[in-house]
Each structure stands twice: as structure tokens, then as C-alpha cells.
Amino acid sequence: MQDNTDIGNHIINHFFNEEKEPKDPVLIEWLDESELNRKAFDRYRKIWNESGYYMETSAFDSGMAWEKINDINRKKERSGRRLRSVYYTLSGAAASILVILALSLMGVFEKDSDVLVRMNADYGSRSDITLPDGSVVKLNSGSDMTYSYNSRKNVREVSFQGEGFFDIAKSNIPFVVRIENGPEVKVLGTTFNLQAYPEDQVIRTSLLEGSVELTYEGEKVVMGSGEMVAFDKKTSVLRLESGVLSHTYGWMENKLYMDNMSLTDVCKYLERWYDVRISIPAEIGESIHYNGVIQEETLSDVLEALSRLSNISYHVKGKNISITSK
């Protein structure tokens, strides 16, 4: 009898080669062993066909692919057709395939189902996800998001921190983003960028299209396309901002637009992008400001460029970087 992981390699090779009927003698022998094996094979085929819409072949890894479809299959066998609540913690570019496949194949789109999906992007990485409602969210480094759909309340809710680009599927069901110590963001179908890192003093929302309603303790601001709104955590005030809209989501193109940005704030971005720790005296960090754009390259290239633009020097020791005056 074949080891589960070993036969998995044969199954994945069969699907990846797009064969109509099995040609691999090992796979044929395994299928002939029992009806259970043939039923399992049919389930794997269904999972694989679904995953083709979400997984890029350039990132294909046969071992990882087998682990995913086998894990989903095991969960399906344990859970049956009616699953009331699902919880996933996901990280990295493969998140979409897991969410869509697992939820659709395990029956969580049934009318009376509840869905709970959690996703994060660690420092030094970015993630994107297609939610069960069809919405797409891209997470910048150091971000965390929990999505839930409650059929009884009939609302789509997200608990969020960090930075994300939201392309929300149009629906009569409200989509609400909740931020700790910040405004509630309510949309029906729209596209916007939201920057809400816990350690930052200001939360920023930039609306590309559609309409967004921001509320905080009774205060309400309705945003129109092209508008940017900032929320100051100290004053609890929502205010319209001016600036270049596309600069707010330049991170998706690996760009950091510095519009009179302090060195302190630049270093915050670098820490998130490259998963490093940067120490810098406050008087230096706040006195130096930059205008221009950083195209994400190596960390040493960025630091070298900053040192040429201003009177600073830097020292790198592993993941720790210290910045001083020249």
C-alpha cells in the first residue's frame, strides 16, 4: 500500500500534466485497490480544478500543492457538508487558494453558515486574498485582518490593523471595517486604501472609487471618489487631506512616495518592508525630510541613497541598523 505523501506526488503529477486518464502505473494500481481510493481521487480532482483559478503555475510546488489539497480533503471528511464556522490563519501569496477552496468545498457558502477568515502579512512580506464574497484585499507588510460574515446579522465585517488595499465586491450586504482606536469604515462596493498601523498616530483612508462612510463617536464623514481623509488618534478628529491619491497606494508597486516625509517615518516603512529594526536619535529623525520616491530595491541601496541625500551615516549589524549624523 502506498504511503499517503508518496501517492500524493503521483496524483499531483497526473493533474499537473493535464492527463484525461491516469497513465502512471503506481497511480492506476492505487486506484484499483479500493472504491475509497477512487472516491478520494475524485475529491482531489475537484479541489485541483477549483485551484487552477487562483494558483499561478510560476509559483508551483508539487509538495506544497499536495499538502493543500490533502489538508482540505481531510477537513472535508471530518466536517461533512454543513459547516457552521471556519477559522483560518493565513499568510503569504498562497492565501487565496486556501480560502476559496476550503470554504467552497466544505460548504460554508450555505445560507445559514458563518465564515471567519484571518490573514496576516508579516514584516518583510505582503499578502493578497480573495474573500468568500469575491472582495479582494492586498495587505502591506505588518498587517493583520480578520474577515467574518454573520448570516443572522447579514453583515460582512473586518477587524483590521496595518495597511491594505480593498476592492470590495458590490452587494446589498454592508461591508464594515473596524479599527481599534479608530473610525468605522462602511462600504457597499468600492475601492480604497486604508493605512491604520497601531503604532502610527494617524489613520488614513484614500478612496479610488465608490463611496465610503467613516464614523467615530457620532462624527461622520462621507467620502467621494478621489478624496483622502485622516483620523488623528490624539484629537479624535476626522479631516480631509490634500495630496496625490496614487501616492497612498504606491506600495503595491514597491514604491514609497516621500512628500516632505521625515526620516523617522521613512525608517518606519523600511522596518516593515525589510523586517529590520532601525534606531535613530529623535532630533535627527524629525529634522530631516525628503521629497521624491523610493523604488524598492535592496535595503543597502535605499540606505545609501538616503545617506547621499542627507547628512547621515548608517551601520548595519544583522537585522539591527543604527543611523547617526555624519
N, C-alpha and C positions, 0 to 999 in steps of 0.2 A: 504493500500500500504506500502510495506516495506521501511524503511529508507535505503539509499544507503550504508552506512557503515555496517548496520546490515546484509543486504543481501550479502554484500561482504564477511562477515565471513562464511556464508553458502557456497558461491561459492568457496572460498579458501579451506574449509574443504573437499568439493567434489573433487577438483583437487588433494589435498594432499593425500587423501585416494585412489587415482587412480581408482575411480569408472568409469565404462564404461557408465552407465546411472545414472542420479540423483535418489537417494533414499530418500533424505531429503524432507519431506512434504512441508516445507516452500519454499525450492528452486523450487520444482515442481509447487507449486501454483504461484510463481513469474513468472516462465517461461510461464505458461498458461495465464497470464494476457494480454500479447500483443506480436506481432511479433517483436517489437522493443527490448523487453527484450530478446527474443531468439537470435536476431542478436548480441546484446551486449554480451550475454553469449558465442557465437561462437568466438567473438573477444577476450574475456578474455581467452578462452581455447587456442587460438593460441599463445597469449602472454605467457601463462603459459608453454606451451610445449617448446617454444623457451628458456625460462628462465632456464629450467632444465639443460641446458648445462653449465650454468655459476653460479648457486647458490648452495652452499653446504647446505645439509639438517641439518648439525650440527649447522648452524647459522640461522635456520629457525625461523621466527617470523611471525605469520599469519597476524597480524595487519599491519606490515610493508609491507608484500607481497601484501596485498590488496591495500594499498596506491600506491605502484609502478605500478601495472597493471592498476589500475583505472586512475592514472595520465597519463600514456602512452595512454590509450584509449581516454581520453578527448582530449589530444593533437592531436591524430589521427583524431578525429571527426572534430576538428577545422581546421586542416591543409589540409585535403584531401590527395590525392595520390601523389601530386607533391609538394615537399618541397624544396625550393631553399637554405635555410640557417638555420642551427640549432645551438643553443648555449646552452651548459650545464655547470654548475659549479658543480663539484662532489668531494666528499671527503669520504674516508673510503673504506672498503673492498667490499662494495656493488656496487662500481662504474661500474664494468664490465657489470653487468646485465642491468643497466640503459642505458649505451651507446649502447650496441649491440642491445637490444630490441627496444629501442626508434628509433634508426637510421634505422634499417632494416624494422620495421613495418610501419614507417612513410615515407618510400620511398626515403631516402636520398642517397641510393646507385645507383640511376639512373644516367645515363652517364653525364647529364648536371647539376648535383647537386653540391653544395658546402657544406662542412661539417666543423663545428667549434666546438671543444670539449675542455673544460677546466677542469682540475683536480688538486687538491692540497692535500697535506698531512700536517696537522698542526703539530706543535711541540707536541711530546708525542704520535704520531701515525704514521702509514705507510699505504700506499695505493698501489693497483695494478689495472691495467686496460688493457683490450683488445681493441685496437683501431679498427675502422671500416675496416682498411686494413689488419687486422689479426696480426699486431705487438703487442707485449706485453711489457708494461713498468711498472716497480716496482719503487715506489717513497719512498725515505727515509724521515725521519721527516724534516719538514720545507722546503718542496719542492713545486714548482708550475710549471705547464706545460699547454700550450695551443697547441692543435693539429689542423691543418687545411689542407683540401685538396681543391685545386682550380682546377676545371676541365679545365678552359681556359689556365692556366699556366702549367697544367699537372705536378704538384709537390706536394709532401707531406711535410709540414713544421711544425716545433715545435719551439715554443718560450719557453725557459726553464731557471729555476734557482733552485738551490738546489742540490740534488744528486739522480740519477736514474740509474737503470739497464735496458738497452734497448735490446730487442730481436726483431730485425726488419724483417718483412716479406719480402722475396725476391720479387722484382718487377723491371720492366724496368722504373718505375716512381721513380725519385730520392726522397730520404728522407733526409731532411736538418734540423739540429738542430741549432737554433740561440740563442746566449748567449749575454746578454748585457755586453759590455766592454770585450768581449772575442772572441775566434775564431769561425768560422762557421764550423760545423761538417757535412760532407756529406757522405751518405752511400747508398748502393743499397739493401743490405741484409746482416746483420751482428749482432754480439752480443758484447756489450761493456758497461762499467760502466763510468758514467760521473759525476764528482763532481764539481759543479760550484755555490757555495753559494755566494751571493752578497758581504757579509762581509769578505770573505776569499781573501787573496792576490793571491793565486794560483788556477788555474783551472786545473783539472787532468782528463785525458782520459785513460782508460785501455781497451785494445782490446782483447777479448777472441778468436774470430774467425771472418774471413772475412777480409774486408779492409775498412779503414776509411781515409778520406781526411780532414785535418784541414787547414783552410786558415785564415789569418789575415793580412789585408792591404798589399796584394801582396805576403806575405810569405806563403809557402805551405809545409806541411809535410804529406806524405802518410804513414799511419801506417800499419804494418803487424800483424798477429796474435801473441799474447803474448807480444806485446810492450806496453809501457806506455809513455805518453807524458804530460809534464807540460807546462802551459802557465802562465808567470809571468805578472800580470797586470801593475806593475811599469815599467818594461823594455820592455813589449810587445814582449817578446821572447818566441818562441816555442822550447822546448828541450826534447830530450829523457831522460827518467829516468830509473834507475835500482831499483829492488825490487822484492818482491814476489807478483805476479799478483793476486792470490786468496785473499790476504790481503785487496785489494782495495774494494772488494765487500763482505767482511766478515759480513757487517751489515745485510745482508739478512738472516744470521744465528744467528743474535743477538750477534755478536762478534765484538769487537773493537781491532784490532791488533795495538799495540803500538811499532813502530820501531823507537826507540830513539825519542819518541814524548814528546813534552814539556807539562807541567801541564796545561798551558794556552790552548793548543789545545785539550787536554783531556777534559777540562771543557766545551769547545765549543760543543763537542759531547754529553756530559752529559746534557747540557742545551736543546739540540734538542731532545734527547731521552726521557727525563723525563719532559719536559716543565717546567723548573725551571730557575731561574736567579742566577748565581754564581759570587760573587765578590771576587777578588784575587789581591793582590798587584803585579804589573808588575815584580818587581825584584824577587819575589818568583816564579811566573808562568813561567818565562823564564829560571830560573836557575835549575829547577828540570825537569829531563827527565826520561822516563820509556821505558822499553823493556818488551814485554810479550803480553798477550791477556786478555781482559776483557770479560767474558761471561755475557751478560745482565741479571742481577738479580734485586733486589730492589736497589734503589738509596743509601740507608743507607749501604747496603752490599758493594757497589762499593766504597763509600767514606771511609768506614772503612778499606778496603783493601789498598787504596791509602795512608791512614794515617800510616798504618803499614810499607809500602814500603819507605816512605819518612818522613822527619821531619816536618809534618804539622798537624794541627788540624782543625776541621770544626764545624760550628754552623748552625743549621737548624731552620728557622722560617717560616713556611708555605712553599711557593714556593721560598723563598729567602735563599740563602746559602752563608755564608762568610767563606773563608779559610785564615788561618794565620799560621805563624810559631809556633812550639811548644815552 
